[in-house]
Amino acid sequence: MPASRNSDRSAALAAFLNAFGAGDFFGAHELLEQFWVGYQGDDRDFYKGLIQAAVALHHASTGNASGAASVGARARGFLAPYAPRYQSVDVDAVLARISGL
């Protein structure tokens, strides 16, 4: 992967993690999705899982329990192969955060 694409990935992931950690799940989703749309790496599902985890938590925060459960299940499926940690992400912590949805 070219260095510029690597820095794009790092920046997108850092922005996502900041928004996610602050509870801005919709914003986190938007930030990472902008990167993910054009991304073709072997770990594409990892990013898709993070995006879906954010969407699930956004649904939960707006009272959409059905949407949270559905998207949360998909997120868990995408993220589980990357546990316990992948890149700078504590995948186990993300999975724990969406486990009750």
Phi and psi restraints in degrees (range 20) as a CNS / XPLOR table:
assign (resid 1 and name C) (resid 2 and name N)
       (resid 2 and name CA) (resid 2 and name C) 1.0 -60.0 20.0 2
assign (resid 2 and name N) (resid 2 and name CA)
       (resid 2 and name C) (resid 3 and name N) 1.0 150.6 20.0 2
assign (resid 2 and name C) (resid 3 and name N)
       (resid 3 and name CA) (resid 3 and name C) 1.0 -56.7 20.0 2
assign (resid 3 and name N) (resid 3 and name CA)
       (resid 3 and name C) (resid 4 and name N) 1.0 -39.9 20.0 2
assign (resid 3 and name C) (resid 4 and name N)
       (resid 4 and name CA) (resid 4 and name C) 1.0 -65.1 20.0 2
assign (resid 4 and name N) (resid 4 and name CA)
       (resid 4 and name C) (resid 5 and name N) 1.0 -37.5 20.0 2
assign (resid 4 and name C) (resid 5 and name N)
       (resid 5 and name CA) (resid 5 and name C) 1.0 -68.7 20.0 2
assign (resid 5 and name N) (resid 5 and name CA)
       (resid 5 and name C) (resid 6 and name N) 1.0 -36.2 20.0 2
assign (resid 5 and name C) (resid 6 and name N)
       (resid 6 and name CA) (resid 6 and name C) 1.0 -64.2 20.0 2
assign (resid 6 and name N) (resid 6 and name CA)
       (resid 6 and name C) (resid 7 and name N) 1.0 -42.1 20.0 2
assign (resid 6 and name C) (resid 7 and name N)
       (resid 7 and name CA) (resid 7 and name C) 1.0 -70.0 20.0 2
assign (resid 7 and name N) (resid 7 and name CA)
       (resid 7 and name C) (resid 8 and name N) 1.0 -34.3 20.0 2
assign (resid 7 and name C) (resid 8 and name N)
       (resid 8 and name CA) (resid 8 and name C) 1.0 -60.4 20.0 2
assign (resid 8 and name N) (resid 8 and name CA)
       (resid 8 and name C) (resid 9 and name N) 1.0 -44.4 20.0 2
assign (resid 8 and name C) (resid 9 and name N)
       (resid 9 and name CA) (resid 9 and name C) 1.0 -63.3 20.0 2
assign (resid 9 and name N) (resid 9 and name CA)
       (resid 9 and name C) (resid 10 and name N) 1.0 -46.3 20.0 2
assign (resid 9 and name C) (resid 10 and name N)
       (resid 10 and name CA) (resid 10 and name C) 1.0 -61.6 20.0 2
assign (resid 10 and name N) (resid 10 and name CA)
       (resid 10 and name C) (resid 11 and name N) 1.0 -43.1 20.0 2
assign (resid 10 and name C) (resid 11 and name N)
       (resid 11 and name CA) (resid 11 and name C) 1.0 -65.9 20.0 2
assign (resid 11 and name N) (resid 11 and name CA)
       (resid 11 and name C) (resid 12 and name N) 1.0 -43.0 20.0 2
assign (resid 11 and name C) (resid 12 and name N)
       (resid 12 and name CA) (resid 12 and name C) 1.0 -63.7 20.0 2
assign (resid 12 and name N) (resid 12 and name CA)
       (resid 12 and name C) (resid 13 and name N) 1.0 -42.9 20.0 2
assign (resid 12 and name C) (resid 13 and name N)
       (resid 13 and name CA) (resid 13 and name C) 1.0 -66.9 20.0 2
assign (resid 13 and name N) (resid 13 and name CA)
       (resid 13 and name C) (resid 14 and name N) 1.0 -42.1 20.0 2
assign (resid 13 and name C) (resid 14 and name N)
       (resid 14 and name CA) (resid 14 and name C) 1.0 -62.4 20.0 2
assign (resid 14 and name N) (resid 14 and name CA)
       (resid 14 and name C) (resid 15 and name N) 1.0 -43.6 20.0 2
assign (resid 14 and name C) (resid 15 and name N)
       (resid 15 and name CA) (resid 15 and name C) 1.0 -63.6 20.0 2
assign (resid 15 and name N) (resid 15 and name CA)
       (resid 15 and name C) (resid 16 and name N) 1.0 -42.4 20.0 2
assign (resid 15 and name C) (resid 16 and name N)
       (resid 16 and name CA) (resid 16 and name C) 1.0 -58.7 20.0 2
assign (resid 16 and name N) (resid 16 and name CA)
       (resid 16 and name C) (resid 17 and name N) 1.0 -51.0 20.0 2
assign (resid 16 and name C) (resid 17 and name N)
       (resid 17 and name CA) (resid 17 and name C) 1.0 -61.9 20.0 2
assign (resid 17 and name N) (resid 17 and name CA)
       (resid 17 and name C) (resid 18 and name N) 1.0 -37.3 20.0 2
assign (resid 17 and name C) (resid 18 and name N)
       (resid 18 and name CA) (resid 18 and name C) 1.0 -63.8 20.0 2
assign (resid 18 and name N) (resid 18 and name CA)
       (resid 18 and name C) (resid 19 and name N) 1.0 -48.0 20.0 2
assign (resid 18 and name C) (resid 19 and name N)
       (resid 19 and name CA) (resid 19 and name C) 1.0 -66.3 20.0 2
assign (resid 19 and name N) (resid 19 and name CA)
       (resid 19 and name C) (resid 20 and name N) 1.0 -43.4 20.0 2
assign (resid 19 and name C) (resid 20 and name N)
       (resid 20 and name CA) (resid 20 and name C) 1.0 -60.8 20.0 2
assign (resid 20 and name N) (resid 20 and name CA)
       (resid 20 and name C) (resid 21 and name N) 1.0 -47.3 20.0 2
assign (resid 20 and name C) (resid 21 and name N)
       (resid 21 and name CA) (resid 21 and name C) 1.0 -63.0 20.0 2
assign (resid 21 and name N) (resid 21 and name CA)
       (resid 21 and name C) (resid 22 and name N) 1.0 -29.3 20.0 2
assign (resid 21 and name C) (resid 22 and name N)
       (resid 22 and name CA) (resid 22 and name C) 1.0 -84.6 20.0 2
assign (resid 22 and name N) (resid 22 and name CA)
       (resid 22 and name C) (resid 23 and name N) 1.0 -2.5 20.0 2
assign (resid 22 and name C) (resid 23 and name N)
       (resid 23 and name CA) (resid 23 and name C) 1.0 84.5 20.0 2
assign (resid 23 and name N) (resid 23 and name CA)
       (resid 23 and name C) (resid 24 and name N) 1.0 9.4 20.0 2
assign (resid 23 and name C) (resid 24 and name N)
       (resid 24 and name CA) (resid 24 and name C) 1.0 -90.5 20.0 2
assign (resid 24 and name N) (resid 24 and name CA)
       (resid 24 and name C) (resid 25 and name N) 1.0 75.4 20.0 2
assign (resid 24 and name C) (resid 25 and name N)
       (resid 25 and name CA) (resid 25 and name C) 1.0 -70.0 20.0 2
assign (resid 25 and name N) (resid 25 and name CA)
       (resid 25 and name C) (resid 26 and name N) 1.0 -37.7 20.0 2
assign (resid 25 and name C) (resid 26 and name N)
       (resid 26 and name CA) (resid 26 and name C) 1.0 -64.3 20.0 2
assign (resid 26 and name N) (resid 26 and name CA)
       (resid 26 and name C) (resid 27 and name N) 1.0 -45.9 20.0 2
assign (resid 26 and name C) (resid 27 and name N)
       (resid 27 and name CA) (resid 27 and name C) 1.0 -62.1 20.0 2
assign (resid 27 and name N) (resid 27 and name CA)
       (resid 27 and name C) (resid 28 and name N) 1.0 -40.9 20.0 2
assign (resid 27 and name C) (resid 28 and name N)
       (resid 28 and name CA) (resid 28 and name C) 1.0 -59.9 20.0 2
assign (resid 28 and name N) (resid 28 and name CA)
       (resid 28 and name C) (resid 29 and name N) 1.0 -45.6 20.0 2
assign (resid 28 and name C) (resid 29 and name N)
       (resid 29 and name CA) (resid 29 and name C) 1.0 -57.5 20.0 2
assign (resid 29 and name N) (resid 29 and name CA)
       (resid 29 and name C) (resid 30 and name N) 1.0 -47.6 20.0 2
assign (resid 29 and name C) (resid 30 and name N)
       (resid 30 and name CA) (resid 30 and name C) 1.0 -62.5 20.0 2
assign (resid 30 and name N) (resid 30 and name CA)
       (resid 30 and name C) (resid 31 and name N) 1.0 -42.7 20.0 2
assign (resid 30 and name C) (resid 31 and name N)
       (resid 31 and name CA) (resid 31 and name C) 1.0 -62.5 20.0 2
assign (resid 31 and name N) (resid 31 and name CA)
       (resid 31 and name C) (resid 32 and name N) 1.0 -45.4 20.0 2
assign (resid 31 and name C) (resid 32 and name N)
       (resid 32 and name CA) (resid 32 and name C) 1.0 -78.7 20.0 2
assign (resid 32 and name N) (resid 32 and name CA)
       (resid 32 and name C) (resid 33 and name N) 1.0 -31.8 20.0 2
assign (resid 32 and name C) (resid 33 and name N)
       (resid 33 and name CA) (resid 33 and name C) 1.0 -64.1 20.0 2
assign (resid 33 and name N) (resid 33 and name CA)
       (resid 33 and name C) (resid 34 and name N) 1.0 -34.5 20.0 2
assign (resid 33 and name C) (resid 34 and name N)
       (resid 34 and name CA) (resid 34 and name C) 1.0 -58.4 20.0 2
assign (resid 34 and name N) (resid 34 and name CA)
       (resid 34 and name C) (resid 35 and name N) 1.0 -38.2 20.0 2
assign (resid 34 and name C) (resid 35 and name N)
       (resid 35 and name CA) (resid 35 and name C) 1.0 -75.4 20.0 2
assign (resid 35 and name N) (resid 35 and name CA)
       (resid 35 and name C) (resid 36 and name N) 1.0 -45.9 20.0 2
assign (resid 35 and name C) (resid 36 and name N)
       (resid 36 and name CA) (resid 36 and name C) 1.0 -61.9 20.0 2
assign (resid 36 and name N) (resid 36 and name CA)
       (resid 36 and name C) (resid 37 and name N) 1.0 -36.6 20.0 2
assign (resid 36 and name C) (resid 37 and name N)
       (resid 37 and name CA) (resid 37 and name C) 1.0 -52.3 20.0 2
assign (resid 37 and name N) (resid 37 and name CA)
       (resid 37 and name C) (resid 38 and name N) 1.0 -42.9 20.0 2
assign (resid 37 and name C) (resid 38 and name N)
       (resid 38 and name CA) (resid 38 and name C) 1.0 -98.0 20.0 2
assign (resid 38 and name N) (resid 38 and name CA)
       (resid 38 and name C) (resid 39 and name N) 1.0 2.6 20.0 2
assign (resid 38 and name C) (resid 39 and name N)
       (resid 39 and name CA) (resid 39 and name C) 1.0 -82.5 20.0 2
assign (resid 39 and name N) (resid 39 and name CA)
       (resid 39 and name C) (resid 40 and name N) 1.0 134.4 20.0 2
assign (resid 39 and name C) (resid 40 and name N)
       (resid 40 and name CA) (resid 40 and name C) 1.0 -122.5 20.0 2
assign (resid 40 and name N) (resid 40 and name CA)
       (resid 40 and name C) (resid 41 and name N) 1.0 15.5 20.0 2
assign (resid 40 and name C) (resid 41 and name N)
       (resid 41 and name CA) (resid 41 and name C) 1.0 -67.6 20.0 2
assign (resid 41 and name N) (resid 41 and name CA)
       (resid 41 and name C) (resid 42 and name N) 1.0 162.6 20.0 2
assign (resid 41 and name C) (resid 42 and name N)
       (resid 42 and name CA) (resid 42 and name C) 1.0 -62.0 20.0 2
assign (resid 42 and name N) (resid 42 and name CA)
       (resid 42 and name C) (resid 43 and name N) 1.0 -22.5 20.0 2
assign (resid 42 and name C) (resid 43 and name N)
       (resid 43 and name CA) (resid 43 and name C) 1.0 -100.1 20.0 2
assign (resid 43 and name N) (resid 43 and name CA)
       (resid 43 and name C) (resid 44 and name N) 1.0 27.3 20.0 2
assign (resid 43 and name C) (resid 44 and name N)
       (resid 44 and name CA) (resid 44 and name C) 1.0 -56.0 20.0 2
assign (resid 44 and name N) (resid 44 and name CA)
       (resid 44 and name C) (resid 45 and name N) 1.0 -37.6 20.0 2
assign (resid 44 and name C) (resid 45 and name N)
       (resid 45 and name CA) (resid 45 and name C) 1.0 -65.1 20.0 2
assign (resid 45 and name N) (resid 45 and name CA)
       (resid 45 and name C) (resid 46 and name N) 1.0 -28.5 20.0 2
assign (resid 45 and name C) (resid 46 and name N)
       (resid 46 and name CA) (resid 46 and name C) 1.0 -60.2 20.0 2
assign (resid 46 and name N) (resid 46 and name CA)
       (resid 46 and name C) (resid 47 and name N) 1.0 -48.8 20.0 2
assign (resid 46 and name C) (resid 47 and name N)
       (resid 47 and name CA) (resid 47 and name C) 1.0 -67.1 20.0 2
assign (resid 47 and name N) (resid 47 and name CA)
       (resid 47 and name C) (resid 48 and name N) 1.0 -38.0 20.0 2
assign (resid 47 and name C) (resid 48 and name N)
       (resid 48 and name CA) (resid 48 and name C) 1.0 -61.6 20.0 2
assign (resid 48 and name N) (resid 48 and name CA)
       (resid 48 and name C) (resid 49 and name N) 1.0 -40.8 20.0 2
assign (resid 48 and name C) (resid 49 and name N)
       (resid 49 and name CA) (resid 49 and name C) 1.0 -63.5 20.0 2
assign (resid 49 and name N) (resid 49 and name CA)
       (resid 49 and name C) (resid 50 and name N) 1.0 -41.4 20.0 2
assign (resid 49 and name C) (resid 50 and name N)
       (resid 50 and name CA) (resid 50 and name C) 1.0 -63.8 20.0 2
assign (resid 50 and name N) (resid 50 and name CA)
       (resid 50 and name C) (resid 51 and name N) 1.0 -43.6 20.0 2
assign (resid 50 and name C) (resid 51 and name N)
       (resid 51 and name CA) (resid 51 and name C) 1.0 -60.1 20.0 2
assign (resid 51 and name N) (resid 51 and name CA)
       (resid 51 and name C) (resid 52 and name N) 1.0 -45.3 20.0 2
assign (resid 51 and name C) (resid 52 and name N)
       (resid 52 and name CA) (resid 52 and name C) 1.0 -68.8 20.0 2
assign (resid 52 and name N) (resid 52 and name CA)
       (resid 52 and name C) (resid 53 and name N) 1.0 -32.6 20.0 2
assign (resid 52 and name C) (resid 53 and name N)
       (resid 53 and name CA) (resid 53 and name C) 1.0 -61.5 20.0 2
assign (resid 53 and name N) (resid 53 and name CA)
       (resid 53 and name C) (resid 54 and name N) 1.0 -42.8 20.0 2
assign (resid 53 and name C) (resid 54 and name N)
       (resid 54 and name CA) (resid 54 and name C) 1.0 -64.3 20.0 2
assign (resid 54 and name N) (resid 54 and name CA)
       (resid 54 and name C) (resid 55 and name N) 1.0 -41.8 20.0 2
assign (resid 54 and name C) (resid 55 and name N)
       (resid 55 and name CA) (resid 55 and name C) 1.0 -63.7 20.0 2
assign (resid 55 and name N) (resid 55 and name CA)
       (resid 55 and name C) (resid 56 and name N) 1.0 -42.9 20.0 2
assign (resid 55 and name C) (resid 56 and name N)
       (resid 56 and name CA) (resid 56 and name C) 1.0 -60.0 20.0 2
assign (resid 56 and name N) (resid 56 and name CA)
       (resid 56 and name C) (resid 57 and name N) 1.0 -44.2 20.0 2
assign (resid 56 and name C) (resid 57 and name N)
       (resid 57 and name CA) (resid 57 and name C) 1.0 -69.3 20.0 2
assign (resid 57 and name N) (resid 57 and name CA)
       (resid 57 and name C) (resid 58 and name N) 1.0 -32.1 20.0 2
assign (resid 57 and name C) (resid 58 and name N)
       (resid 58 and name CA) (resid 58 and name C) 1.0 -64.5 20.0 2
assign (resid 58 and name N) (resid 58 and name CA)
       (resid 58 and name C) (resid 59 and name N) 1.0 -46.1 20.0 2
assign (resid 58 and name C) (resid 59 and name N)
       (resid 59 and name CA) (resid 59 and name C) 1.0 -58.5 20.0 2
assign (resid 59 and name N) (resid 59 and name CA)
       (resid 59 and name C) (resid 60 and name N) 1.0 -44.1 20.0 2
assign (resid 59 and name C) (resid 60 and name N)
       (resid 60 and name CA) (resid 60 and name C) 1.0 -60.6 20.0 2
assign (resid 60 and name N) (resid 60 and name CA)
       (resid 60 and name C) (resid 61 and name N) 1.0 -38.8 20.0 2
assign (resid 60 and name C) (resid 61 and name N)
       (resid 61 and name CA) (resid 61 and name C) 1.0 -70.7 20.0 2
assign (resid 61 and name N) (resid 61 and name CA)
       (resid 61 and name C) (resid 62 and name N) 1.0 -19.5 20.0 2
assign (resid 61 and name C) (resid 62 and name N)
       (resid 62 and name CA) (resid 62 and name C) 1.0 -102.2 20.0 2
assign (resid 62 and name N) (resid 62 and name CA)
       (resid 62 and name C) (resid 63 and name N) 1.0 6.3 20.0 2
assign (resid 62 and name C) (resid 63 and name N)
       (resid 63 and name CA) (resid 63 and name C) 1.0 86.5 20.0 2
assign (resid 63 and name N) (resid 63 and name CA)
       (resid 63 and name C) (resid 64 and name N) 1.0 9.7 20.0 2
assign (resid 63 and name C) (resid 64 and name N)
       (resid 64 and name CA) (resid 64 and name C) 1.0 -91.5 20.0 2
assign (resid 64 and name N) (resid 64 and name CA)
       (resid 64 and name C) (resid 65 and name N) 1.0 77.7 20.0 2
assign (resid 64 and name C) (resid 65 and name N)
       (resid 65 and name CA) (resid 65 and name C) 1.0 -63.2 20.0 2
assign (resid 65 and name N) (resid 65 and name CA)
       (resid 65 and name C) (resid 66 and name N) 1.0 -38.3 20.0 2
assign (resid 65 and name C) (resid 66 and name N)
       (resid 66 and name CA) (resid 66 and name C) 1.0 -64.9 20.0 2
assign (resid 66 and name N) (resid 66 and name CA)
       (resid 66 and name C) (resid 67 and name N) 1.0 -46.4 20.0 2
assign (resid 66 and name C) (resid 67 and name N)
       (resid 67 and name CA) (resid 67 and name C) 1.0 -64.4 20.0 2
assign (resid 67 and name N) (resid 67 and name CA)
       (resid 67 and name C) (resid 68 and name N) 1.0 -40.0 20.0 2
assign (resid 67 and name C) (resid 68 and name N)
       (resid 68 and name CA) (resid 68 and name C) 1.0 -62.2 20.0 2
assign (resid 68 and name N) (resid 68 and name CA)
       (resid 68 and name C) (resid 69 and name N) 1.0 -43.8 20.0 2
assign (resid 68 and name C) (resid 69 and name N)
       (resid 69 and name CA) (resid 69 and name C) 1.0 -66.0 20.0 2
assign (resid 69 and name N) (resid 69 and name CA)
       (resid 69 and name C) (resid 70 and name N) 1.0 -44.0 20.0 2
assign (resid 69 and name C) (resid 70 and name N)
       (resid 70 and name CA) (resid 70 and name C) 1.0 -65.0 20.0 2
assign (resid 70 and name N) (resid 70 and name CA)
       (resid 70 and name C) (resid 71 and name N) 1.0 -51.0 20.0 2
assign (resid 70 and name C) (resid 71 and name N)
       (resid 71 and name CA) (resid 71 and name C) 1.0 -70.8 20.0 2
assign (resid 71 and name N) (resid 71 and name CA)
       (resid 71 and name C) (resid 72 and name N) 1.0 -35.5 20.0 2
assign (resid 71 and name C) (resid 72 and name N)
       (resid 72 and name CA) (resid 72 and name C) 1.0 -61.0 20.0 2
assign (resid 72 and name N) (resid 72 and name CA)
       (resid 72 and name C) (resid 73 and name N) 1.0 -40.0 20.0 2
assign (resid 72 and name C) (resid 73 and name N)
       (resid 73 and name CA) (resid 73 and name C) 1.0 -63.8 20.0 2
assign (resid 73 and name N) (resid 73 and name CA)
       (resid 73 and name C) (resid 74 and name N) 1.0 -42.4 20.0 2
assign (resid 73 and name C) (resid 74 and name N)
       (resid 74 and name CA) (resid 74 and name C) 1.0 -64.4 20.0 2
assign (resid 74 and name N) (resid 74 and name CA)
       (resid 74 and name C) (resid 75 and name N) 1.0 -41.9 20.0 2
assign (resid 74 and name C) (resid 75 and name N)
       (resid 75 and name CA) (resid 75 and name C) 1.0 -60.5 20.0 2
assign (resid 75 and name N) (resid 75 and name CA)
       (resid 75 and name C) (resid 76 and name N) 1.0 -44.4 20.0 2
assign (resid 75 and name C) (resid 76 and name N)
       (resid 76 and name CA) (resid 76 and name C) 1.0 -60.2 20.0 2
assign (resid 76 and name N) (resid 76 and name CA)
       (resid 76 and name C) (resid 77 and name N) 1.0 -40.3 20.0 2
assign (resid 76 and name C) (resid 77 and name N)
       (resid 77 and name CA) (resid 77 and name C) 1.0 -62.8 20.0 2
assign (resid 77 and name N) (resid 77 and name CA)
       (resid 77 and name C) (resid 78 and name N) 1.0 -40.1 20.0 2
assign (resid 77 and name C) (resid 78 and name N)
       (resid 78 and name CA) (resid 78 and name C) 1.0 -73.9 20.0 2
assign (resid 78 and name N) (resid 78 and name CA)
       (resid 78 and name C) (resid 79 and name N) 1.0 -35.0 20.0 2
assign (resid 78 and name C) (resid 79 and name N)
       (resid 79 and name CA) (resid 79 and name C) 1.0 -86.3 20.0 2
assign (resid 79 and name N) (resid 79 and name CA)
       (resid 79 and name C) (resid 80 and name N) 1.0 -28.8 20.0 2
assign (resid 79 and name C) (resid 80 and name N)
       (resid 80 and name CA) (resid 80 and name C) 1.0 -51.3 20.0 2
assign (resid 80 and name N) (resid 80 and name CA)
       (resid 80 and name C) (resid 81 and name N) 1.0 -41.7 20.0 2
assign (resid 80 and name C) (resid 81 and name N)
       (resid 81 and name CA) (resid 81 and name C) 1.0 -64.7 20.0 2
assign (resid 81 and name N) (resid 81 and name CA)
       (resid 81 and name C) (resid 82 and name N) 1.0 -15.4 20.0 2
assign (resid 81 and name C) (resid 82 and name N)
       (resid 82 and name CA) (resid 82 and name C) 1.0 -98.8 20.0 2
assign (resid 82 and name N) (resid 82 and name CA)
       (resid 82 and name C) (resid 83 and name N) 1.0 -1.0 20.0 2
assign (resid 82 and name C) (resid 83 and name N)
       (resid 83 and name CA) (resid 83 and name C) 1.0 -73.2 20.0 2
assign (resid 83 and name N) (resid 83 and name CA)
       (resid 83 and name C) (resid 84 and name N) 1.0 152.1 20.0 2
assign (resid 83 and name C) (resid 84 and name N)
       (resid 84 and name CA) (resid 84 and name C) 1.0 -86.1 20.0 2
assign (resid 84 and name N) (resid 84 and name CA)
       (resid 84 and name C) (resid 85 and name N) 1.0 -21.8 20.0 2
assign (resid 84 and name C) (resid 85 and name N)
       (resid 85 and name CA) (resid 85 and name C) 1.0 -148.1 20.0 2
assign (resid 85 and name N) (resid 85 and name CA)
       (resid 85 and name C) (resid 86 and name N) 1.0 138.9 20.0 2
assign (resid 85 and name C) (resid 86 and name N)
       (resid 86 and name CA) (resid 86 and name C) 1.0 -140.8 20.0 2
assign (resid 86 and name N) (resid 86 and name CA)
       (resid 86 and name C) (resid 87 and name N) 1.0 131.5 20.0 2
assign (resid 86 and name C) (resid 87 and name N)
       (resid 87 and name CA) (resid 87 and name C) 1.0 52.5 20.0 2
assign (resid 87 and name N) (resid 87 and name CA)
       (resid 87 and name C) (resid 88 and name N) 1.0 -126.4 20.0 2
assign (resid 87 and name C) (resid 88 and name N)
       (resid 88 and name CA) (resid 88 and name C) 1.0 -98.9 20.0 2
assign (resid 88 and name N) (resid 88 and name CA)
       (resid 88 and name C) (resid 89 and name N) 1.0 14.1 20.0 2
assign (resid 88 and name C) (resid 89 and name N)
       (resid 89 and name CA) (resid 89 and name C) 1.0 -106.1 20.0 2
assign (resid 89 and name N) (resid 89 and name CA)
       (resid 89 and name C) (resid 90 and name N) 1.0 129.3 20.0 2
assign (resid 89 and name C) (resid 90 and name N)
       (resid 90 and name CA) (resid 90 and name C) 1.0 -80.9 20.0 2
assign (resid 90 and name N) (resid 90 and name CA)
       (resid 90 and name C) (resid 91 and name N) 1.0 87.5 20.0 2
assign (resid 90 and name C) (resid 91 and name N)
       (resid 91 and name CA) (resid 91 and name C) 1.0 -62.1 20.0 2
assign (resid 91 and name N) (resid 91 and name CA)
       (resid 91 and name C) (resid 92 and name N) 1.0 -38.2 20.0 2
assign (resid 91 and name C) (resid 92 and name N)
       (resid 92 and name CA) (resid 92 and name C) 1.0 -58.0 20.0 2
assign (resid 92 and name N) (resid 92 and name CA)
       (resid 92 and name C) (resid 93 and name N) 1.0 -38.7 20.0 2
assign (resid 92 and name C) (resid 93 and name N)
       (resid 93 and name CA) (resid 93 and name C) 1.0 -67.0 20.0 2
assign (resid 93 and name N) (resid 93 and name CA)
       (resid 93 and name C) (resid 94 and name N) 1.0 -39.7 20.0 2
assign (resid 93 and name C) (resid 94 and name N)
       (resid 94 and name CA) (resid 94 and name C) 1.0 -64.8 20.0 2
assign (resid 94 and name N) (resid 94 and name CA)
       (resid 94 and name C) (resid 95 and name N) 1.0 -44.8 20.0 2
assign (resid 94 and name C) (resid 95 and name N)
       (resid 95 and name CA) (resid 95 and name C) 1.0 -61.1 20.0 2
assign (resid 95 and name N) (resid 95 and name CA)
       (resid 95 and name C) (resid 96 and name N) 1.0 -40.3 20.0 2
assign (resid 95 and name C) (resid 96 and name N)
       (resid 96 and name CA) (resid 96 and name C) 1.0 -63.9 20.0 2
assign (resid 96 and name N) (resid 96 and name CA)
       (resid 96 and name C) (resid 97 and name N) 1.0 -38.6 20.0 2
assign (resid 96 and name C) (resid 97 and name N)
       (resid 97 and name CA) (resid 97 and name C) 1.0 -65.7 20.0 2
assign (resid 97 and name N) (resid 97 and name CA)
       (resid 97 and name C) (resid 98 and name N) 1.0 -30.9 20.0 2
assign (resid 97 and name C) (resid 98 and name N)
       (resid 98 and name CA) (resid 98 and name C) 1.0 -102.8 20.0 2
assign (resid 98 and name N) (resid 98 and name CA)
       (resid 98 and name C) (resid 99 and name N) 1.0 3.6 20.0 2
assign (resid 98 and name C) (resid 99 and name N)
       (resid 99 and name CA) (resid 99 and name C) 1.0 -65.2 20.0 2
assign (resid 99 and name N) (resid 99 and name CA)
       (resid 99 and name C) (resid 100 and name N) 1.0 -31.8 20.0 2
assign (resid 99 and name C) (resid 100 and name N)
       (resid 100 and name CA) (resid 100 and name C) 1.0 -89.6 20.0 2
assign (resid 100 and name N) (resid 100 and name CA)
       (resid 100 and name C) (resid 101 and name N) 1.0 6.6 20.0 2
